[in-house]
């Protein structure tokens, strides 16, 4: 709900004035990692005198002498080539922000946030987003308004945000503290810069404030019976007819204007899912089509094409041939990336399974990425082959080691195949079954190559190919 509470939240500040609260907040800040702020204090340095630092911070809070520092401005590249500004608070500020979030978040979850708002919330995320999208597509909500807010985190009006917060919070000390965080400004190249709007991306409290602000939009859409899904500042609206989606878009634009925000029209579009595709949260949803054999309708959901380039880049960074590591160390660098990526891809499958519990049998095909996963596995093995050759490594030597360091070798030493992990989660195939499948697949592939050469009147086992095969076989015996 976005109505003013009859019984507002009091004594929030008093709830953080305990050692256990600050210790809990510190643990969360440490788990999230990150660099230090403008004071140069890192997580490691802060932890060396943890008890002393937390005691001093608690004393400042009790004496109401805590004053937030400006954030350190840094930039990270976006996928479109532009730079995204981040504001990195000092460790002390992060701890206090986390403590406030720990008090406010459960209250917001209990009675404030909408069930279709999925970003930066506990037990919500990509799977929940996929559930909502699939459910709406399956129930014939084919018209989709894909909306993007221009520079959302940088454009939130501070006074409007505080006005929203006062609907729920009656603790003046906390409101004053949030105002100081908003107005703290940032340091860049040794110069201080003031800010008139926005919440710094990188701040612990920013996601909660952003969700509270756009909660106004969520309930306005609910008021008009508009279906939607929102993840932070990205959201989709769903409707059954073109007229309904146009009306929904008008209501959205009007509400955003009231909030002092602007729709990025160049990134916003209306999609008819009967004919058009759309992307959301790293996935591509391809429009309805009919199967040739029986005419049954289905649609495809898969990771975006750009995802695979990012996947390979992360592997490339972790498998530099200039490093000299043992096999276990290489796997410790690669396996977390594989598991993280594949587990994210599996959100589509888990969303389908979750919707089945509520009676919806999905017509979505989520295994269109099979060849991409096999390609990724081949890329990872080749990167590791080269990296594991400590004396003058090269691509040529890596290819020559395919016989010795094959699929089975890497699986036996502990490399997690991306393709196996993906199908194992769905069908329960064991690693042994997967290796048997890969052997059969390689045999069939080889036989096809030989047959194709025969059909073209060519000799497949040329002297040069035989020489290379013999060289690989010799290496495999070392």
N, C-alpha and C positions, 0 to 999 in steps of 0.2 A: 504494500500500500504506500501511497505518497501523501496521505493526509496527515495533518499535524496530530501528534500523539496527545491524548488527554493527560496521560501520565508520562511525562518526558523522563529521559534518563538522567538521574542525578548522581552525584558523588562518583563520577568516573575517575577523576584525578586521584581520589583517595584510594582507589583500587590498585593503582600501580605503585603505591608507596610501601612496597614490601620487597624484601630481598629475593624471595622466591619468584616474584613477578619479573624482576630484572634478570635473574638467572635464566628463567624460562625464555625470556626475550633474547638474551645473549646466545643461547643455544641455537635458536632459530636463525639469528643473524649469522652465526658461524657456519651453519649448514648451507645457507644461501651463498656463502663465500663472497667474492667481490673485492675490489681494490679499496684503498683508503681514501679519505676525503682530503680537504685542503690542508689539514694539519699533518698529513703524511703518516699518520698512525695506521699501521696495518692490523689485520685480525691477529696475526701471530704476535705482534708487539703488545697489543692490548691484552692478550691472554696471559702473557708472562706475569703481569701484575693484576690479574683479573679481580681478585677479592678486593684489593685496594681501590681499583678503578670503579668497581660497582658500588663500593661503600661511599666513595666521594660523589658519585653520580646520585646516589640515593639521598645523601645529605643535601645536595644542591636542590633536588626536587622537593624535599621536605621544607627547605627554607625558601622555596619558590625563587631560587636564584638561577635556575636553568635558563639559558638563552641559546637558541639554535644558531648554528654557524651557516654561512653561505655554502652552497654545494659546489663541488668541483665539476666544471663542465668538460665533457669529452664527447667525442662523436664516434658512432659506429656506422658502417656502410649498410644501406638498405638494398633490397634486391633490385630496385630500379636504378641503382647507381648513385643515388643521392645519399646524404648523410643524415642520420638521426641523432639529435642532441640528447645526451643523458646527463642527469644531475646526480652526482655521487655524494651523499652526505657523509659526515664524519661517523666513525663507529659509534660514538656516544649518542649522536642524533638518531642513528638507526635503531639503537636499543630502545630509546624512549618511544620512537614511532611504533616499533613492534609491540611494545607493552600496551600502547593505546589501541592498536589494532586488535590485540588479543582480547581486550575488553569489549570493543565495539562490534567486532565481526560476528560473534554468536548472537548478539541482539539483532543485528541486521538480517542474519540468516533466519531467525525465528519469525520475524513479522514484517520485514521491510522489503526485501528483494523479491523480484518476480521469478517464477519457476523457469522461465525461458531465457533468463539472463545467466550466462554460463562462464563468463570470463573471470579469472582470479578469485574463484570461490572454492572452498573445500568441498570435495566429492563431486565437483562439477568439472567440465573440461571438454576435450574434443569428442569423447564418446557420447556425452550428453548432447552436444551440438549435432553430431551425426544422427542420433536418434530422432531429434526433432525434425531435421531436414528430411530424412527418409520417411517419417510418418506423414509429413505434409505432402510429399510427392506421391506417396502411395494412396492418399485420400483425395487425389485429383486437384490439388492446389498447384496448378501448372504455371501460374503467372507469379513471377518472383521479382521483387524489387531489391536489387543488390546495391546497398547504400554505403557510402564512405564519408566520414566527417572530416573536413579539412583541418589538419593540424590540431586535432582534438585536445591532446594533453597540453598544448601550448596556448590554447585559446579559451580555456574555461575562465569565465569572469569570476574574480575572487569574491566580490560582494554577493553575486548570485549564489555561489557555492555555499557561503556562510549562511545565507538566507534559507537554503535547503536544509543545512545541518541543524539550524535552530528549530526545525519542525520536530526534531527527535531529541536533541541534546539540550539540557538545561544547565549543564555545568559550564559556567563562564570561564573557568580556568582552562578547561580543555579547548573551548572555542577560541580563546585568546592564543593558546599554544599553536593550534592549527593555523590561525591567521599569521602568526610569526613564521611558521614553516613556509607558508605560501609566499610571504614577503621577504624571505631570507636572501633572495638573489643568488647569484653565482659568480664564481671566480674563473676567469679565462685569461691565460697568458699574463698572470699577475695583476689583472685589473678586475675591479669589482663592478658588477652589472646589476642594476635593479630590475625587477620584473613587475609588470602590471596585470598579468593574467597567467593562467596555466598552473599545473602541478608538475614538478620535475619528474620525468621518467627516470627511474632508478631509485627514487625514494620509496621506502617501505610503505608509507601511508598512501601514496598516490593511487594505487589500484582501488583501494577502498573508497577514497574520495571520488574517483571517477565513476565507480559503480553507483554510489549514492546520487551523484548528479544526473546520470543518465537513467536512474530509476524513475525520474519524472517522466521521461519519454516512454519507458516500458509500460507504466500504468495508464498513460494517455492512449497508447495503442490498445491496451486491454479494455479500456472504457468504450472504444469503438468496435470491439470484437475483431480486431486485426491479429492474425497469427504472425508470429515472428520468432526469430532466434537471434540473440545478441551475444557476441564475445568481445568484451571491452567496447571499443568504438566501431567495430565492424558488425553489421547486422543485415539480416534478410527479412523481407516481408513476404507473406504468401497469400494468394487469393485464387479463387476459381475462375474469375472472369477478368477481362482487360479493364472493364469499368471499375471493378472493385480495387484492382491494384493501383489504378490512377488516383482514386480517392484516398487510398492508404498513403500513397506517396505525397499527396498534398497535405494530409494531416501531419505526416512526419516532418515535412519541410517547415510547416508553420510552427510546430512545437519546437523544432531546433532553433528557429529564429527567436522565439520567446526565451530560449535558454542562452541566447547570445552566441550560437554556433552556426556553422555554414556547411552545406552539403558540397562536397567536391564533385561537381557535375561531370568532370572528365573521367572520374573513376566510378561513377554511378550509372547503372543501366537497368532496364526492365527486360526480363528474360521470359520467353514462352518456352517452357521446358518440353513441349511437344516437338520443337524444332531446334532449340538452341541449348548450348551448354553453359555452365557457370562454374566458377572456382570459389572455394571458401575454405579457409583454415588449412591450406596446404593440400586440399583434395580437389579433383575435377569431377564434376557430376555431368555425365554425358546423357543427352536427351533420350527419350523413349524411342525404341525401334522394335521391329518384329523379327522373330526367328524364322529362317527360311524353311526349316523342316516342318514346323507345325503352326506358324503364324502367331505364336504367343508373344506377348509384349514383355519387354524387359528394358532396363537401363543400366548403365555402368557407372560405378564410382571407383576412383583409383587415385593414387598420389599424383600430384601435378608433375608435368614433365621436368620442370626446373628442380624438383626434389632430387632427382637422380644425379644431377650435376653437383648439387650441394653434398650429397652422400659421398660421391667420389672425392670431392675436395677435402672433406673431413678425413677420409681414409688416407689420402695423399699426404696431408700434413703430419699424420701419425706414423707414416712408413717411409721416412727419409732414408735413403741408402747411405747417407753420410754417418748414420749412427751405427754403433756396433753393440747389439744386444743379443741376449740368448732368446730361444724360442718362446719361453714363458713370458718374458718381458714384452715381446712383440704382440703376443696374444692379449696381454693385459691392456695394451694400447688400442687394439682393434675391436675386441669383443664388446666393450661397453657401447661403442658407436653402433655396431650391428644390432645389438639388443634394443637400444634406444630408438633407432629408426624403425625397425620392424614392429616393435610394440606400438609405436604411434600409428603405423599403417593398419595394424589390427583393430584400431578403434572402429573402423567401418564394420568389420565382422562382428565385433562385440555389440555394436549398436543394433545390428540386425537381430542378434540373438536376444538382446534385451527386449526389443519390440515384440518378438515372438511370445514372450511371457505375457504380453498384454493382448495377444490374439491377432497380431498382424504378421501374416506371412509375406515376406518381402520378395519382390521381383527384381531386386538389385543384384548385379553380378559384380563381385568385389575381387575376383582373382585375375583381372586383366593385367596385373603387374607381374605375372609369373616370369615372363622373359626378361623383364628388367631386373628382377631379383637374381636370376641365373647369371645375367651379365655382370651384376655387382659382385657376385661370388667369384666369377672368373677374374675380375679386376683385382679383388682383394688378394687372391692367391698369387697372381702375377706380381703384385707389389711386394708381397712377402717373400716370394722366391728371390727377387732381386735384392731386397733388403737383407736377406739371410746369407747372401754370398759376401763374405767379409773381404775377400781379396779381389779388387778391381771389379765391383759389381756392374752389370750392364743388362739391358733388355735381352740381348742375344743369349747371354749365359742363363738368364732367367727362363727363357723359353726352352733352352736345352735341358733344364732341370724338371720339366713337366712329368717325365716318366718316373723319376725318383720321388719328387715332391708333388704327388697327384692329389686328387680329391680325398681319397681315403687317408693319405698321410696326414693332411691338415686336420681332418676330422678326428683322427686318433690322438693327435697331440693337443686337441682342445679348441680348435678354431670353430666358432659357431657359424654354420652356413646360413645366410639370410633366407634363402629359399626354403630350406628345411624348417627353420624356426617359424616361418609364416604358415606352412602347411601343417606342421606338427600341432600348432595351436588349434587349428580347425579340424583336422582329421585324426590326430593322435599318432601319426607315423613315427616309428622309432628311428634313431639315427642309422641303425643297421639296414632297415627297410629303405631308407633314403639312399644309402650308399649303393645298395643293389639296384635301385632305380637309376641312379646316375651311371652305373656300369652298363646297364642295358641301353640307356640312352646314348652313351658314347659308342657302343657297338653298332647300334642302328645308324647313327650319324656317319660312322666310318664306312659302313656298307653302302650307304647312299652315295657317298663321295666316289667310291670305287665304281659303282654302277653307272653314275653319271659320266665318269671318265670313259667308260666302255661305250656308252651310247654316243658319245661325241667322237669316238674313234681315237681316243688318246690313251696313253699309258699312264696309269696312276702312280705306280711305284717306279718312278724315274730314278736313274743313278744318283742324282743329287738328293732326292727325298730319302732313298735308302741309306745314303751316307749320313744324313742328319739323324735318322732313326737309330742307326748303329752307334752314333756318338752319344745319343741320349741313353741308350742301353748301357754303354760303358760307364757313364756317369752314375747310373742307377746302381751299379755294383760296388761303387766306392763306399 
